[in-house]
Amino acid sequence: MIEIIGPLADPSAPGGDGEKPGSLQKQLIERLQQAILAGRLPAGSLLPSSRLLATEMGVSRNTVVIAYEHLAAVGYVLADRQGTRVSALSSPAARGERAAPAAASAVAYAERVGQFTATRTHADNTFPLTPGTPALDHFPLSAWRRALERSMERCLPLALGYGDPAGEPALREAIAAHLRMARGVRCDGSQVVITEGAQEALNLCVRLLTNPGDIAWVEDPGYRGAKAAFNQGDLKIRPVPVDPEGMAVPADAWRKHPPKLIYTSPAHQYPTGAVLSVARRLALIADARRHGAWLIEDDYDGEFRHTGEPIASMQGLVEDAPVLYVGSFSKTMFPALRIGFVVLPRGIATHTAVALQEMLRGGHRLEQLALAHFVASGEFGRHLGRMRRLYRERQQALREALTLQFAPADILGGDCGMHLTLRLPAQIDDRALVDRALEKGLNPRALSSFALEPRAHTNGLVIGYGNTAAERLAPAIGLLAGLVDKAHGKPTRKAASGARR
Ligand SMILES: Cc1ncc(COP(=O)(O)O)c(C=O)c1O
């Protein structure tokens, strides 16, 4: 036995780590437990009698009796008429199976984790040209503070409890009313589920509607958050190419890879800015109906249409469309609010009500109540109007700067949202370029980093203007142009000043 569990140490002598090894009884228990868990004492094997083991280990018989009793109490061993036997445990090693080598289990873990390929830190998101960050310095803080104070005055202490798992009814109603009017969404408050940003809404769609192994289509290039949600649900991701009319589903895709879930950003494809044509919207809806698939419509920045009429939602195009409309206040308010929502089709809302009660916990009630008031009182609409004007001006400034510096500039993106995409000559490594830009305090994204599949000529820069003042755009783009010249091997232009924050 001593070869299996090793000799016990003198309880009074400190070990190599300076720690005392513990009493003989404690050591004996630990050694036996380890040997059982590692399979060195396999299930069913008979342990030596207490007298024999005591002699072999040089301890009192009572020490062994107490150790066996302890092991029996926690289920490592069973005492029967023949003596003390090792129990059958669920640990593979203890079952006598060969343990997976440490490296192999690390690979299984790393494979899942390896699907996530973030390249930026949070701090970078405050730099100019970050796509998706709104103008935080233009947020109406005092109106927001008043709304928060109002909900504290009126709703405490009740609002300290969990609340409705689907979110505060007042906020769900306010969102539904706003979406009906501003985005043409067909819904009422009972279909709205409040989530922790759009990301939780995407995760929720996966949990409600799919099983592991189901196929999910994602725009390519496309939103990495959608890919992350689908990876978490162990879905098989099929990239669908994007052209100037948005998601372009290949003719045989429905037959070859019938999806359960389709992610699309029709109002302003992320990151190319394409608007999904009505013909394609109707075809997607009809095909999804025919095949029992669901569409996720991510309307992340559709509120910021700079010219003409807003492009209404796909969800509202036809009655009872198989569309889950996802929205977020990350762009329209501020990202740290972490409030988003999903509008469920009526049938799903009814069928999943009980599941949602179990899956969600409510919370963030004061913020939700303040937001409900902010929306219902018209403050939100006024803020959106101001931001639309601001972003229109910033987009114009960015277009002008790009046209000047990169003529003939290949600019993708409609008159919507908070970013434009500049395509670059195929030989330019856009990821290396954004690394150089980051060193200069600018944070555009590499277009190629949104690609799911390697395709020819997907390199470029996704350039945010939401968080960058119009007058700083020209110098920042001048700096980028200098970096592009360098990458081309051309002589550097006169570096423009003032790009740094
Ligand atoms: C395409 C897209 N959808 C949704 C979101 C919003 O995500 P969240 O509400 O989780 O902040 C973003 C933010 O960057 C986005 O780019």
The ligand as an SDF file (V2000), in Angstrom:
LIG
                    3D

 16 16  0  0  0  0  0  0  0  0999 V2000
  -24.1780   45.3830  -35.4290 C   0  0  0  0  0  0  0  0  0  0  0  0
  -24.3580   45.6990  -33.9830 C   0  0  0  0  0  0  0  0  0  0  0  0
  -25.4410   45.2350  -33.3510 N   0  0  0  0  0  0  0  0  0  0  0  0
  -25.6490   45.5110  -32.0410 C   0  0  0  0  0  0  0  0  0  0  0  0
  -24.7820   46.2790  -31.3170 C   0  0  0  0  0  0  0  0  0  0  0  0
  -25.1110   46.6580  -29.9010 C   0  0  0  0  0  0  0  0  0  0  0  0
  -24.7030   45.7280  -29.0110 O   0  0  0  0  0  0  0  0  0  0  0  0
  -24.9990   45.9460  -27.4450 P   0  0  0  0  0  0  0  0  0  0  0  0
  -26.4090   46.4230  -27.3040 O   0  0  0  0  0  0  0  0  0  0  0  0
  -24.8040   44.5710  -26.8590 O   0  0  0  0  0  0  0  0  0  0  0  0
  -24.0430   46.9620  -26.9470 O   0  0  0  0  0  0  0  0  0  0  0  0
  -23.6310   46.7400  -31.9230 C   0  0  0  0  0  0  0  0  0  0  0  0
  -22.6420   47.5050  -31.1230 C   0  0  0  0  0  0  0  0  0  0  0  0
  -21.5260   47.7000  -31.4720 O   0  0  0  0  0  0  0  0  0  0  0  0
  -23.4180   46.4600  -33.2890 C   0  0  0  0  0  0  0  0  0  0  0  0
  -22.3300   46.9240  -33.9220 O   0  0  0  0  0  0  0  0  0  0  0  0
  1  2  1  0
  2  3  1  0
  2 15  2  0
  3  4  2  0
  4  5  1  0
  5  6  1  0
  5 12  2  0
  6  7  1  0
  7  8  1  0
  8  9  2  0
  8 10  1  0
  8 11  1  0
 12 13  1  0
 12 15  1  0
 13 14  2  0
 15 16  1  0
M  END
$$$$
